[in-house]
Amino acid sequence: MELSEQGSDSEFYEIDCPVCDDGKKHKAKILRKMERGNRIIMEVECEDCSSKGIIQIFKIAGVEIYDF
Ligand SMILES: [Zn+2]
């Protein structure tokens, strides 16, 4: 498993936040990011509700799975 820590250089990702749940895209700060085969797994924090969660992105299908 490869794990890269993000320092103060913030990276952001647009998510359909399941906590805000308003059908809009929310900006989330990427806390951690790792790649495993055809998946990207990111730990993110929603800028609007401050919830932290995990997003798995399947690169081939383009499917995103949220775990908040
Ligand atoms: Zn949110």
N, CA, C, O and the ligand as a Tripos MOL2 file, in Angstrom:
@<TRIPOS>MOLECULE
protein
  273   271    69     0     0
PROTEIN
NO_CHARGES

@<TRIPOS>ATOM
      1 N           0.8390   -1.1910    0.0000 N.3       1 MET1
      2 CA          0.0000    0.0000    0.0000 C.3       1 MET1
      3 C           0.8760    1.2430    0.0000 C.2       1 MET1
      4 O           1.8310    1.3650    0.7670 O.2       1 MET1
      5 N           0.5180    2.1510   -0.8790 N.am      2 GLU2
      6 CA          1.2770    3.3910   -0.9500 C.3       2 GLU2
      7 C           0.4710    4.5010   -0.2900 C.2       2 GLU2
      8 O          -0.7180    4.6650   -0.5650 O.2       2 GLU2
      9 N           1.0980    5.2290    0.5460 N.am      3 LEU3
     10 CA          0.3920    6.2550    1.2950 C.3       3 LEU3
     11 C           1.1800    7.5510    1.2010 C.2       3 LEU3
     12 O           2.3660    7.5970    1.5300 O.2       3 LEU3
     13 N           0.5170    8.5910    0.7530 N.am      4 SER4
     14 CA          1.2230    9.8620    0.7170 C.3       4 SER4
     15 C           0.5090   10.8750    1.5930 C.2       4 SER4
     16 O          -0.6800   11.1410    1.4130 O.2       4 SER4
     17 N           1.2180   11.4180    2.5080 N.am      5 GLU5
     18 CA          0.6500   12.4260    3.3990 C.3       5 GLU5
     19 C           0.6600   13.7780    2.6950 C.2       5 GLU5
     20 O           1.6430   14.1580    2.0580 O.2       5 GLU5
     21 N          -0.4340   14.4820    2.8200 N.am      6 GLN6
     22 CA         -0.4780   15.8380    2.2990 C.3       6 GLN6
     23 C          -0.1330   16.7860    3.4380 C.2       6 GLN6
     24 O          -0.6970   16.6960    4.5290 O.2       6 GLN6
     25 N           0.7750   17.6710    3.1790 N.am      7 GLY7
     26 CA          1.1390   18.6300    4.2080 C.3       7 GLY7
     27 C           0.2080   19.8150    4.2010 C.2       7 GLY7
     28 O          -1.0020   19.6550    4.0380 O.2       7 GLY7
     29 N           0.7460   20.9890    4.3740 N.am      8 SER8
     30 CA         -0.0950   22.1810    4.3930 C.3       8 SER8
     31 C          -0.5070   22.5910    2.9790 C.2       8 SER8
     32 O          -1.3930   23.4300    2.8140 O.2       8 SER8
     33 N           0.1210   22.0130    1.9660 N.am      9 ASP9
     34 CA         -0.2810   22.2470    0.5870 C.3       9 ASP9
     35 C          -1.6050   21.5410    0.3490 C.2       9 ASP9
     36 O          -1.6400   20.3380    0.0930 O.2       9 ASP9
     37 N          -2.6810   22.2860    0.4340 N.am     10 SER10
     38 CA         -3.9830   21.6570    0.3590 C.3      10 SER10
     39 C          -4.3870   21.3500   -1.0660 C.2      10 SER10
     40 O          -4.1920   22.1510   -1.9790 O.2      10 SER10
     41 N          -4.9520   20.1740   -1.2300 N.am     11 GLU11
     42 CA         -5.5150   19.7460   -2.4890 C.3      11 GLU11
     43 C          -7.0090   19.5940   -2.2440 C.2      11 GLU11
     44 O          -7.4260   19.2070   -1.1530 O.2      11 GLU11
     45 N          -7.8140   19.8960   -3.2550 N.am     12 PHE12
     46 CA         -9.2580   19.8110   -3.0640 C.3      12 PHE12
     47 C          -9.8980   18.9300   -4.1200 C.2      12 PHE12
     48 O          -9.3690   18.7460   -5.2160 O.2      12 PHE12
     49 N         -11.0560   18.3900   -3.7540 N.am     13 TYR13
     50 CA        -11.8000   17.5290   -4.6570 C.3      13 TYR13
     51 C         -13.2790   17.8530   -4.5040 C.2      13 TYR13
     52 O         -13.7590   18.0710   -3.3910 O.2      13 TYR13
     53 N         -13.9990   17.8830   -5.6150 N.am     14 GLU14
     54 CA        -15.4260   18.1830   -5.5730 C.3      14 GLU14
     55 C         -16.2060   16.9190   -5.2770 C.2      14 GLU14
     56 O         -16.0800   15.9190   -5.9830 O.2      14 GLU14
     57 N         -17.0140   16.9700   -4.2280 N.am     15 ILE15
     58 CA        -17.7740   15.7820   -3.8470 C.3      15 ILE15
     59 C         -19.2670   16.0800   -3.7750 C.2      15 ILE15
     60 O         -19.6850   17.2260   -3.6110 O.2      15 ILE15
     61 N         -20.0630   15.0110   -3.9050 N.am     16 ASP16
     62 CA        -21.4910   15.0870   -3.6050 C.3      16 ASP16
     63 C         -21.6050   14.7160   -2.1360 C.2      16 ASP16
     64 O         -21.8490   13.5570   -1.8000 O.2      16 ASP16
     65 N         -21.4310   15.6890   -1.2710 N.am     17 CYS17
     66 CA        -21.3330   15.3850    0.1580 C.3      17 CYS17
     67 C         -22.6160   14.7290    0.6840 C.2      17 CYS17
     68 O         -23.6950   15.3160    0.6030 O.2      17 CYS17
     69 N         -22.4920   13.5000    1.2270 N.am     18 PRO18
     70 CA        -23.6810   12.8090    1.7350 C.3      18 PRO18
     71 C         -24.2010   13.4040    3.0460 C.2      18 PRO18
     72 O         -25.3280   13.1170    3.4500 O.2      18 PRO18
     73 N         -23.3970   14.2210    3.7040 N.am     19 VAL19
     74 CA        -23.8450   14.8470    4.9460 C.3      19 VAL19
     75 C         -24.6150   16.1390    4.6120 C.2      19 VAL19
     76 O         -25.6980   16.3710    5.1490 O.2      19 VAL19
     77 N         -24.0590   16.9660    3.7360 N.am     20 CYS20
     78 CA        -24.7740   18.1630    3.2820 C.3      20 CYS20
     79 C         -26.0220   17.7420    2.5030 C.2      20 CYS20
     80 O         -27.0850   18.3400    2.6650 O.2      20 CYS20
     81 N         -25.8950   16.7210    1.6650 N.am     21 ASP21
     82 CA        -27.0070   16.0830    0.9630 C.3      21 ASP21
     83 C         -27.9700   17.0710    0.3070 C.2      21 ASP21
     84 O         -29.1820   16.9650    0.4930 O.2      21 ASP21
     85 N         -27.4450   18.0290   -0.4560 N.am     22 ASP22
     86 CA        -28.3090   19.0060   -1.1050 C.3      22 ASP22
     87 C         -28.2150   18.9520   -2.6300 C.2      22 ASP22
     88 O         -28.6910   19.8500   -3.3250 O.2      22 ASP22
     89 N         -27.5970   17.8910   -3.1350 N.am     23 GLY23
     90 CA        -27.5100   17.7090   -4.5800 C.3      23 GLY23
     91 C         -26.4930   18.6030   -5.2670 C.2      23 GLY23
     92 O         -26.3740   18.5950   -6.4920 O.2      23 GLY23
     93 N         -25.7610   19.3760   -4.4720 N.am     24 LYS24
     94 CA        -24.7350   20.2440   -5.0430 C.3      24 LYS24
     95 C         -23.3530   19.6450   -4.8010 C.2      24 LYS24
     96 O         -23.1660   18.7780   -3.9470 O.2      24 LYS24
     97 N         -22.4100   20.1280   -5.5680 N.am     25 LYS25
     98 CA        -21.0250   19.7240   -5.3600 C.3      25 LYS25
     99 C         -20.4360   20.5370   -4.2160 C.2      25 LYS25
    100 O         -20.6740   21.7390   -4.0960 O.2      25 LYS25
    101 N         -19.6760   19.8650   -3.3950 N.am     26 HIS26
    102 CA        -19.0230   20.5470   -2.2850 C.3      26 HIS26
    103 C         -17.5190   20.3700   -2.3920 C.2      26 HIS26
    104 O         -17.0120   19.3340   -2.8210 O.2      26 HIS26
    105 N         -16.8410   21.4060   -1.9900 N.am     27 LYS27
    106 CA        -15.3920   21.3840   -2.0220 C.3      27 LYS27
    107 C         -14.9040   20.6580   -0.7700 C.2      27 LYS27
    108 O         -15.2910   20.9930    0.3500 O.2      27 LYS27
    109 N         -14.0640   19.6760   -0.9760 N.am     28 ALA28
    110 CA        -13.5370   18.9290    0.1580 C.3      28 ALA28
    111 C         -12.0190   18.9250    0.1060 C.2      28 ALA28
    112 O         -11.4120   18.7600   -0.9530 O.2      28 ALA28
    113 N         -11.4340   19.1060    1.2510 N.am     29 LYS29
    114 CA         -9.9830   19.0930    1.3470 C.3      29 LYS29
    115 C          -9.5060   17.6440    1.3860 C.2      29 LYS29
    116 O         -10.0520   16.8280    2.1290 O.2      29 LYS29
    117 N          -8.5070   17.3310    0.6010 N.am     30 ILE30
    118 CA         -7.9640   15.9770    0.5910 C.3      30 ILE30
    119 C          -6.9420   15.8550    1.7190 C.2      30 ILE30
    120 O          -5.9030   16.5150    1.7180 O.2      30 ILE30
    121 N          -7.2660   14.9950    2.6770 N.am     31 LEU31
    122 CA         -6.3760   14.8060    3.8160 C.3      31 LEU31
    123 C          -5.3230   13.7490    3.5230 C.2      31 LEU31
    124 O          -4.1590   13.8790    3.9020 O.2      31 LEU31
    125 N          -5.7600   12.7050    2.8440 N.am     32 ARG32
    126 CA         -4.8470   11.6280    2.4660 C.3      32 ARG32
    127 C          -5.3130   11.0250    1.1640 C.2      32 ARG32
    128 O          -6.5020   11.0520    0.8470 O.2      32 ARG32
    129 N          -4.3920   10.4910    0.4230 N.am     33 LYS33
    130 CA         -4.7260    9.9300   -0.8750 C.3      33 LYS33
    131 C          -3.8390    8.7160   -1.1010 C.2      33 LYS33
    132 O          -2.6300    8.7780   -0.8810 O.2      33 LYS33
    133 N          -4.4260    7.6280   -1.5350 N.am     34 MET34
    134 CA         -3.6090    6.4690   -1.8760 C.3      34 MET34
    135 C          -4.2060    5.7430   -3.0660 C.2      34 MET34
    136 O          -5.4060    5.8210   -3.3270 O.2      34 MET34
    137 N          -3.3540    5.0430   -3.7750 N.am     35 GLU35
    138 CA         -3.8040    4.2930   -4.9330 C.3      35 GLU35
    139 C          -3.5900    2.8200   -4.6910 C.2      35 GLU35
    140 O          -2.5510    2.3940   -4.1870 O.2      35 GLU35
    141 N          -4.5890    2.0560   -5.0600 N.am     36 ARG36
    142 CA         -4.5260    0.6000   -4.9160 C.3      36 ARG36
    143 C          -5.0680   -0.0100   -6.1820 C.2      36 ARG36
    144 O          -6.2820   -0.0570   -6.3840 O.2      36 ARG36
    145 N          -4.1870   -0.4740   -7.0330 N.am     37 GLY37
    146 CA         -4.6500   -1.0610   -8.2940 C.3      37 GLY37
    147 C          -5.4460   -0.0450   -9.0880 C.2      37 GLY37
    148 O          -4.9420    1.0310   -9.4090 O.2      37 GLY37
    149 N          -6.6920   -0.3830   -9.4080 N.am     38 ASN38
    150 CA         -7.5070    0.5370  -10.2090 C.3      38 ASN38
    151 C          -8.3780    1.4480   -9.3510 C.2      38 ASN38
    152 O          -9.3210    2.0650   -9.8470 O.2      38 ASN38
    153 N          -8.0590    1.5290   -8.0650 N.am     39 ARG39
    154 CA         -8.8390    2.3870   -7.1820 C.3      39 ARG39
    155 C          -7.9840    3.5130   -6.6260 C.2      39 ARG39
    156 O          -6.7880    3.3500   -6.3870 O.2      39 ARG39
    157 N          -8.6190    4.6520   -6.4280 N.am     40 ILE40
    158 CA         -7.9890    5.7370   -5.6760 C.3      40 ILE40
    159 C          -8.8170    5.8840   -4.4030 C.2      40 ILE40
    160 O         -10.0430    5.9790   -4.4590 O.2      40 ILE40
    161 N          -8.1550    5.9010   -3.2840 N.am     41 ILE41
    162 CA         -8.8600    6.0440   -2.0100 C.3      41 ILE41
    163 C          -8.4040    7.3510   -1.3740 C.2      41 ILE41
    164 O          -7.2090    7.5930   -1.2050 O.2      41 ILE41
    165 N          -9.3740    8.1870   -1.0260 N.am     42 MET42
    166 CA         -9.0310    9.4830   -0.4570 C.3      42 MET42
    167 C          -9.7890    9.7230    0.8340 C.2      42 MET42
    168 O         -10.9730    9.4060    0.9500 O.2      42 MET42
    169 N          -9.0880   10.2860    1.7950 N.am     43 GLU43
    170 CA         -9.7420   10.7490    3.0080 C.3      43 GLU43
    171 C          -9.9400   12.2440    2.8220 C.2      43 GLU43
    172 O          -8.9830   12.9820    2.5880 O.2      43 GLU43
    173 N         -11.1860   12.6860    2.9270 N.am     44 VAL44
    174 CA        -11.4860   14.0860    2.6530 C.3      44 VAL44
    175 C         -12.2760   14.7280    3.7870 C.2      44 VAL44
    176 O         -12.8970   14.0490    4.6050 O.2      44 VAL44
    177 N         -12.2310   16.0520    3.8090 N.am     45 GLU45
    178 CA        -13.0180   16.8010    4.7830 C.3      45 GLU45
    179 C         -13.8110   17.8560    4.0290 C.2      45 GLU45
    180 O         -13.2360   18.7200    3.3670 O.2      45 GLU45
    181 N         -15.1380   17.7830    4.1330 N.am     46 CYS46
    182 CA        -16.0130   18.7350    3.4600 C.3      46 CYS46
    183 C         -15.7910   20.1320    4.0440 C.2      46 CYS46
    184 O         -15.8030   20.3210    5.2600 O.2      46 CYS46
    185 N         -15.5910   21.1010    3.1550 N.am     47 GLU47
    186 CA        -15.3520   22.4760    3.6010 C.3      47 GLU47
    187 C         -16.6140   23.1080    4.1850 C.2      47 GLU47
    188 O         -16.5230   24.0520    4.9710 O.2      47 GLU47
    189 N         -17.7760   22.6040    3.8150 N.am     48 ASP48
    190 CA        -19.0310   23.2140    4.2540 C.3      48 ASP48
    191 C         -19.5330   22.6690    5.5880 C.2      48 ASP48
    192 O         -20.0060   23.4390    6.4230 O.2      48 ASP48
    193 N         -19.4400   21.3560    5.8050 N.am     49 CYS49
    194 CA        -19.9760   20.7960    7.0500 C.3      49 CYS49
    195 C         -18.8740   20.2120    7.9390 C.2      49 CYS49
    196 O         -19.1540   19.7310    9.0370 O.2      49 CYS49
    197 N         -17.6380   20.2520    7.4730 N.am     50 SER50
    198 CA        -16.4810   19.7480    8.2270 C.3      50 SER50
    199 C         -16.5140   18.2540    8.5150 C.2      50 SER50
    200 O         -15.7700   17.7640    9.3650 O.2      50 SER50
    201 N         -17.3810   17.5270    7.8050 N.am     51 SER51
    202 CA        -17.4160   16.0720    7.9800 C.3      51 SER51
    203 C         -16.2340   15.4390    7.2730 C.2      51 SER51
    204 O         -15.8130   15.8710    6.2000 O.2      51 SER51
    205 N         -15.7170   14.4080    7.9050 N.am     52 LYS52
    206 CA        -14.6280   13.6760    7.2840 C.3      52 LYS52
    207 C         -15.1450   12.3300    6.7920 C.2      52 LYS52
    208 O         -16.0110   11.7150    7.4140 O.2      52 LYS52
    209 N         -14.6050   11.8910    5.6760 N.am     53 GLY53
    210 CA        -15.0320   10.6120    5.1420 C.3      53 GLY53
    211 C         -14.0290   10.0690    4.1580 C.2      53 GLY53
    212 O         -13.0030   10.6840    3.8690 O.2      53 GLY53
    213 N         -14.3560    8.8980    3.6510 N.am     54 ILE54
    214 CA        -13.5010    8.2110    2.6930 C.3      54 ILE54
    215 C         -14.2270    8.1460    1.3550 C.2      54 ILE54
    216 O         -15.4210    7.8520    1.3050 O.2      54 ILE54
    217 N         -13.5210    8.4160    0.2960 N.am     55 ILE55
    218 CA        -14.0650    8.2450   -1.0500 C.3      55 ILE55
    219 C         -13.2000    7.2520   -1.7960 C.2      55 ILE55
    220 O         -11.9750    7.3660   -1.8250 O.2      55 ILE55
    221 N         -13.8570    6.2800   -2.3960 N.am     56 GLN56
    222 CA        -13.1440    5.3490   -3.2660 C.3      56 GLN56
    223 C         -13.5540    5.6610   -4.6900 C.2      56 GLN56
    224 O         -14.7420    5.7580   -4.9940 O.2      56 GLN56
    225 N         -12.5910    5.8150   -5.5460 N.am     57 ILE57
    226 CA        -12.8600    6.0860   -6.9510 C.3      57 ILE57
    227 C         -12.3260    4.9210   -7.7780 C.2      57 ILE57
    228 O         -11.1400    4.5940   -7.7320 O.2      57 ILE57
    229 N         -13.2250    4.3090   -8.5290 N.am     58 PHE58
    230 CA        -12.8120    3.2310   -9.4260 C.3      58 PHE58
    231 C         -12.4850    3.8680  -10.7650 C.2      58 PHE58
    232 O         -13.3670    4.3550  -11.4730 O.2      58 PHE58
    233 N         -11.2070    3.8550  -11.0980 N.am     59 LYS59
    234 CA        -10.7260    4.5980  -12.2640 C.3      59 LYS59
    235 C         -11.3680    4.1540  -13.5740 C.2      59 LYS59
    236 O         -11.6860    4.9850  -14.4240 O.2      59 LYS59
    237 N         -11.5570    2.8570  -13.7370 N.am     60 ILE60
    238 CA        -12.0680    2.3430  -15.0120 C.3      60 ILE60
    239 C         -13.5420    2.7080  -15.1940 C.2      60 ILE60
    240 O         -13.9300    3.2320  -16.2380 O.2      60 ILE60
    241 N         -14.3610    2.4310  -14.1760 N.am     61 ALA61
    242 CA        -15.7960    2.6960  -14.2900 C.3      61 ALA61
    243 C         -16.1390    4.1500  -13.9820 C.2      61 ALA61
    244 O         -17.2230    4.6170  -14.3340 O.2      61 ALA61
    245 N         -15.2370    4.8620  -13.3340 N.am     62 GLY62
    246 CA        -15.5190    6.2310  -12.9300 C.3      62 GLY62
    247 C         -16.5410    6.3210  -11.8150 C.2      62 GLY62
    248 O         -17.1990    7.3470  -11.6420 O.2      62 GLY62
    249 N         -16.6700    5.2290  -11.0520 N.am     63 VAL63
    250 CA        -17.6440    5.1730   -9.9650 C.3      63 VAL63
    251 C         -17.0030    5.6900   -8.6750 C.2      63 VAL63
    252 O         -15.8540    5.3760   -8.3650 O.2      63 VAL63
    253 N         -17.7620    6.4800   -7.9410 N.am     64 GLU64
    254 CA        -17.2830    6.9870   -6.6570 C.3      64 GLU64
    255 C         -18.1520    6.4120   -5.5370 C.2      64 GLU64
    256 O         -19.3800    6.4700   -5.6000 O.2      64 GLU64
    257 N         -17.5090    5.8640   -4.5240 N.am     65 ILE65
    258 CA        -18.2390    5.3400   -3.3770 C.3      65 ILE65
    259 C         -17.8610    6.1490   -2.1500 C.2      65 ILE65
    260 O         -16.6850    6.3020   -1.8190 O.2      65 ILE65
    261 N         -18.8960    6.6680   -1.4770 N.am     66 TYR66
    262 CA        -18.6660    7.5120   -0.3160 C.3      66 TYR66
    263 C         -18.8820    6.7390    0.9640 C.2      66 TYR66
    264 O         -19.8200    5.9510    1.0820 O.2      66 TYR66
    265 N         -18.0120    6.9710    1.9110 N.am     67 ASP67
    266 CA        -18.1600    6.3490    3.2300 C.3      67 ASP67
    267 C         -17.9180    7.4480    4.2540 C.2      67 ASP67
    268 O         -16.7820    7.7330    4.6320 O.2      67 ASP67
    269 N         -19.0210    8.0610    4.6960 N.am     68 PHE68
    270 CA        -18.9160    9.1680    5.6430 C.3      68 PHE68
    271 C         -19.4880    8.7730    6.9930 C.2      68 PHE68
    272 O         -19.4880    9.5800    7.9230 O.2      68 PHE68
    273 ZN        -20.6760   18.4700    3.6080 Zn       69 ZN69
@<TRIPOS>BOND
     1     1     2 1
     2     2     3 1
     3     3     4 2
     4     3     5 am
     5     5     6 1
     6     6     7 1
     7     7     8 2
     8     7     9 am
     9     9    10 1
    10    10    11 1
    11    11    12 2
    12    11    13 am
    13    13    14 1
    14    14    15 1
    15    15    16 2
    16    15    17 am
    17    17    18 1
    18    18    19 1
    19    19    20 2
    20    19    21 am
    21    21    22 1
    22    22    23 1
    23    23    24 2
    24    23    25 am
    25    25    26 1
    26    26    27 1
    27    27    28 2
    28    27    29 am
    29    29    30 1
    30    30    31 1
    31    31    32 2
    32    31    33 am
    33    33    34 1
    34    34    35 1
    35    35    36 2
    36    35    37 am
    37    37    38 1
    38    38    39 1
    39    39    40 2
    40    39    41 am
    41    41    42 1
    42    42    43 1
    43    43    44 2
    44    43    45 am
    45    45    46 1
    46    46    47 1
    47    47    48 2
    48    47    49 am
    49    49    50 1
    50    50    51 1
    51    51    52 2
    52    51    53 am
    53    53    54 1
    54    54    55 1
    55    55    56 2
    56    55    57 am
    57    57    58 1
    58    58    59 1
    59    59    60 2
    60    59    61 am
    61    61    62 1
    62    62    63 1
    63    63    64 2
    64    63    65 am
    65    65    66 1
    66    66    67 1
    67    67    68 2
    68    67    69 am
    69    69    70 1
    70    70    71 1
    71    71    72 2
    72    71    73 am
    73    73    74 1
    74    74    75 1
    75    75    76 2
    76    75    77 am
    77    77    78 1
    78    78    79 1
    79    79    80 2
    80    79    81 am
    81    81    82 1
    82    82    83 1
    83    83    84 2
    84    83    85 am
    85    85    86 1
    86    86    87 1
    87    87    88 2
    88    87    89 am
    89    89    90 1
    90    90    91 1
    91    91    92 2
    92    91    93 am
    93    93    94 1
    94    94    95 1
    95    95    96 2
    96    95    97 am
    97    97    98 1
    98    98    99 1
    99    99   100 2
   100    99   101 am
   101   101   102 1
   102   102   103 1
   103   103   104 2
   104   103   105 am
   105   105   106 1
   106   106   107 1
   107   107   108 2
   108   107   109 am
   109   109   110 1
   110   110   111 1
   111   111   112 2
   112   111   113 am
   113   113   114 1
   114   114   115 1
   115   115   116 2
   116   115   117 am
   117   117   118 1
   118   118   119 1
   119   119   120 2
   120   119   121 am
   121   121   122 1
   122   122   123 1
   123   123   124 2
   124   123   125 am
   125   125   126 1
   126   126   127 1
   127   127   128 2
   128   127   129 am
   129   129   130 1
   130   130   131 1
   131   131   132 2
   132   131   133 am
   133   133   134 1
   134   134   135 1
   135   135   136 2
   136   135   137 am
   137   137   138 1
   138   138   139 1
   139   139   140 2
   140   139   141 am
   141   141   142 1
   142   142   143 1
   143   143   144 2
   144   143   145 am
   145   145   146 1
   146   146   147 1
   147   147   148 2
   148   147   149 am
   149   149   150 1
   150   150   151 1
   151   151   152 2
   152   151   153 am
   153   153   154 1
   154   154   155 1
   155   155   156 2
   156   155   157 am
   157   157   158 1
   158   158   159 1
   159   159   160 2
   160   159   161 am
   161   161   162 1
   162   162   163 1
   163   163   164 2
   164   163   165 am
   165   165   166 1
   166   166   167 1
   167   167   168 2
   168   167   169 am
   169   169   170 1
   170   170   171 1
   171   171   172 2
   172   171   173 am
   173   173   174 1
   174   174   175 1
   175   175   176 2
   176   175   177 am
   177   177   178 1
   178   178   179 1
   179   179   180 2
   180   179   181 am
   181   181   182 1
   182   182   183 1
   183   183   184 2
   184   183   185 am
   185   185   186 1
   186   186   187 1
   187   187   188 2
   188   187   189 am
   189   189   190 1
   190   190   191 1
   191   191   192 2
   192   191   193 am
   193   193   194 1
   194   194   195 1
   195   195   196 2
   196   195   197 am
   197   197   198 1
   198   198   199 1
   199   199   200 2
   200   199   201 am
   201   201   202 1
   202   202   203 1
   203   203   204 2
   204   203   205 am
   205   205   206 1
   206   206   207 1
   207   207   208 2
   208   207   209 am
   209   209   210 1
   210   210   211 1
   211   211   212 2
   212   211   213 am
   213   213   214 1
   214   214   215 1
   215   215   216 2
   216   215   217 am
   217   217   218 1
   218   218   219 1
   219   219   220 2
   220   219   221 am
   221   221   222 1
   222   222   223 1
   223   223   224 2
   224   223   225 am
   225   225   226 1
   226   226   227 1
   227   227   228 2
   228   227   229 am
   229   229   230 1
   230   230   231 1
   231   231   232 2
   232   231   233 am
   233   233   234 1
   234   234   235 1
   235   235   236 2
   236   235   237 am
   237   237   238 1
   238   238   239 1
   239   239   240 2
   240   239   241 am
   241   241   242 1
   242   242   243 1
   243   243   244 2
   244   243   245 am
   245   245   246 1
   246   246   247 1
   247   247   248 2
   248   247   249 am
   249   249   250 1
   250   250   251 1
   251   251   252 2
   252   251   253 am
   253   253   254 1
   254   254   255 1
   255   255   256 2
   256   255   257 am
   257   257   258 1
   258   258   259 1
   259   259   260 2
   260   259   261 am
   261   261   262 1
   262   262   263 1
   263   263   264 2
   264   263   265 am
   265   265   266 1
   266   266   267 1
   267   267   268 2
   268   267   269 am
   269   269   270 1
   270   270   271 1
   271   271   272 2
@<TRIPOS>SUBSTRUCTURE
     1 MET1         2 RESIDUE 1 A MET
     2 GLU2         6 RESIDUE 1 A GLU
     3 LEU3        10 RESIDUE 1 A LEU
     4 SER4        14 RESIDUE 1 A SER
     5 GLU5        18 RESIDUE 1 A GLU
     6 GLN6        22 RESIDUE 1 A GLN
     7 GLY7        26 RESIDUE 1 A GLY
     8 SER8        30 RESIDUE 1 A SER
     9 ASP9        34 RESIDUE 1 A ASP
    10 SER10       38 RESIDUE 1 A SER
    11 GLU11       42 RESIDUE 1 A GLU
    12 PHE12       46 RESIDUE 1 A PHE
    13 TYR13       50 RESIDUE 1 A TYR
    14 GLU14       54 RESIDUE 1 A GLU
    15 ILE15       58 RESIDUE 1 A ILE
    16 ASP16       62 RESIDUE 1 A ASP
    17 CYS17       66 RESIDUE 1 A CYS
    18 PRO18       70 RESIDUE 1 A PRO
    19 VAL19       74 RESIDUE 1 A VAL
    20 CYS20       78 RESIDUE 1 A CYS
    21 ASP21       82 RESIDUE 1 A ASP
    22 ASP22       86 RESIDUE 1 A ASP
    23 GLY23       90 RESIDUE 1 A GLY
    24 LYS24       94 RESIDUE 1 A LYS
    25 LYS25       98 RESIDUE 1 A LYS
    26 HIS26      102 RESIDUE 1 A HIS
    27 LYS27      106 RESIDUE 1 A LYS
    28 ALA28      110 RESIDUE 1 A ALA
    29 LYS29      114 RESIDUE 1 A LYS
    30 ILE30      118 RESIDUE 1 A ILE
    31 LEU31      122 RESIDUE 1 A LEU
    32 ARG32      126 RESIDUE 1 A ARG
    33 LYS33      130 RESIDUE 1 A LYS
    34 MET34      134 RESIDUE 1 A MET
    35 GLU35      138 RESIDUE 1 A GLU
    36 ARG36      142 RESIDUE 1 A ARG
    37 GLY37      146 RESIDUE 1 A GLY
    38 ASN38      150 RESIDUE 1 A ASN
    39 ARG39      154 RESIDUE 1 A ARG
    40 ILE40      158 RESIDUE 1 A ILE
    41 ILE41      162 RESIDUE 1 A ILE
    42 MET42      166 RESIDUE 1 A MET
    43 GLU43      170 RESIDUE 1 A GLU
    44 VAL44      174 RESIDUE 1 A VAL
    45 GLU45      178 RESIDUE 1 A GLU
    46 CYS46      182 RESIDUE 1 A CYS
    47 GLU47      186 RESIDUE 1 A GLU
    48 ASP48      190 RESIDUE 1 A ASP
    49 CYS49      194 RESIDUE 1 A CYS
    50 SER50      198 RESIDUE 1 A SER
    51 SER51      202 RESIDUE 1 A SER
    52 LYS52      206 RESIDUE 1 A LYS
    53 GLY53      210 RESIDUE 1 A GLY
    54 ILE54      214 RESIDUE 1 A ILE
    55 ILE55      218 RESIDUE 1 A ILE
    56 GLN56      222 RESIDUE 1 A GLN
    57 ILE57      226 RESIDUE 1 A ILE
    58 PHE58      230 RESIDUE 1 A PHE
    59 LYS59      234 RESIDUE 1 A LYS
    60 ILE60      238 RESIDUE 1 A ILE
    61 ALA61      242 RESIDUE 1 A ALA
    62 GLY62      246 RESIDUE 1 A GLY
    63 VAL63      250 RESIDUE 1 A VAL
    64 GLU64      254 RESIDUE 1 A GLU
    65 ILE65      258 RESIDUE 1 A ILE
    66 TYR66      262 RESIDUE 1 A TYR
    67 ASP67      266 RESIDUE 1 A ASP
    68 PHE68      270 RESIDUE 1 A PHE
    69 ZN69       273 GROUP 0 **** ****
